[in-house]
Amino acid sequence: MLETVILIVFAMIGVSLLLNIWRLLIGPSVPDRILALDTMYINTIALIILYGMSSGTTLYFEAALLIAMLGFVSTVAVCKYLLRGDIIE
């Protein structure tokens, strides 16, 4: 039963990633594209955690934590660049 649910959730996250890529490419404005990129980070984290659950190892949880930290820092850096035109003051 759990394997079936994990496969369904894998498919749902895959569809979500495809929709995020579509928003990233077609997005009418730059903030929409930044939001799509941030959402892709979140979906990637969910995908890695789900794979860790299906394989039964805890190594993937640490990788998801690192990706979450990098996603946060990169989103802040891009937003700061768009607001001020410079990342480092």
C-alpha positions as CSV (number, residue, x, y, z in Angstrom):
1,M,0.0,0.0,0.0
2,L,2.8,2.4,0.9
3,E,4.6,1.7,-2.3
4,T,1.6,2.6,-4.3
5,V,1.1,5.9,-2.5
6,I,4.8,6.7,-3.0
7,L,4.5,6.1,-6.7
8,I,1.4,8.3,-6.9
9,V,3.2,11.1,-5.0
10,F,6.2,10.8,-7.3
11,A,4.0,11.3,-10.3
12,M,2.2,14.3,-8.7
13,I,5.5,16.0,-7.8
14,G,6.8,15.3,-11.3
15,V,3.7,17.0,-12.8
16,S,4.3,19.9,-10.4
17,L,7.9,20.2,-11.6
18,L,6.7,20.3,-15.2
19,L,4.2,23.0,-14.4
20,N,6.9,25.0,-12.6
21,I,9.2,24.7,-15.6
22,W,6.4,26.0,-17.8
23,R,5.9,29.0,-15.4
24,L,9.6,29.6,-15.4
25,L,9.8,29.8,-19.2
26,I,6.5,31.5,-19.9
27,G,6.2,33.7,-16.8
28,P,5.0,37.2,-17.8
29,S,7.3,39.0,-15.3
30,V,10.6,38.5,-13.4
31,P,8.9,38.1,-10.0
32,D,6.8,35.2,-11.4
33,R,9.9,33.5,-12.7
34,I,11.7,33.9,-9.3
35,L,8.6,32.5,-7.5
36,A,8.6,29.5,-10.0
37,L,12.3,28.9,-9.3
38,D,11.7,29.0,-5.6
39,T,8.8,26.6,-5.9
40,M,11.0,24.3,-7.9
41,Y,13.4,24.2,-5.0
42,I,10.6,23.2,-2.7
43,N,9.4,20.5,-5.1
44,T,12.9,19.1,-5.5
45,I,13.2,18.9,-1.7
46,A,9.9,17.0,-1.5
47,L,11.1,14.7,-4.3
48,I,14.4,13.9,-2.5
49,I,12.7,13.3,0.9
50,L,10.2,11.0,-0.8
51,Y,13.0,9.1,-2.4
52,G,14.7,8.8,0.9
53,M,11.5,7.4,2.4
54,S,11.1,4.9,-0.4
55,S,14.8,3.7,-0.1
56,G,14.8,3.7,3.7
57,T,18.0,5.7,4.2
58,T,18.6,9.0,6.0
59,L,21.3,10.3,3.7
60,Y,18.8,12.0,1.5
61,F,17.3,14.0,4.3
62,E,20.6,15.8,4.8
63,A,20.9,16.5,1.1
64,A,17.4,18.0,1.2
65,L,18.4,20.2,4.0
66,L,21.4,21.5,2.1
67,I,19.3,22.2,-1.0
68,A,16.8,24.1,1.2
69,M,19.6,26.3,2.6
70,L,21.0,26.9,-0.9
71,G,17.5,27.7,-2.2
72,F,16.8,30.2,0.5
73,V,20.1,32.0,0.0
74,S,19.8,32.1,-3.8
75,T,16.3,33.5,-3.6
76,V,17.3,36.2,-1.2
77,A,20.3,37.1,-3.5
78,V,18.2,37.3,-6.6
79,C,15.6,39.4,-4.9
80,K,18.2,41.7,-3.5
81,Y,19.8,42.0,-7.0
82,L,16.4,42.9,-8.5
83,L,15.7,45.6,-5.9
84,R,19.1,47.3,-5.7
85,G,21.0,46.1,-8.7
86,D,23.9,45.0,-6.5
87,I,24.1,41.9,-4.2
88,I,27.0,43.1,-2.0
89,E,26.8,46.6,-0.6
